[in-house]
């Protein structure tokens, strides 16, 4: 999908909507990682149920094997894919303390960092590598695809955008 078309799809899906429910997805042989009040990490992706009863998923595209976003539920993404026969863990995090500033608050703006790839037929696909959601209450939330390094003593040492990485969610990033 071309950049302007993809940008419009993301903005139409999110701007003016409120997050009603949040779910994280992880492969069955892995675990979720929560660093209270700073970031969350989920290997497969996250799904938002929005106030218009539509879904938005930021996470693994099973067909292209990289991180992308789609205005679909995780269940629909798995059904559409030819490569999603694995088992997944689901965690509803809507009521977690970290999400309280974001749930039931309108999304007022979005900033997007982009990446792109070519498929086997050499068609270019523009994909978001990071979304920063700005809310009506002036809080921000960054959802992105990253390669990261976590040190047990120092916490998160490094997080670089990478479409083949993991999904991380940063609450009120500085």
Order of alpha helices (4+ residues) and beta strands (2+ residues): alpha-beta-beta-beta-beta-beta-beta-alpha-beta-beta-beta-beta-beta-beta
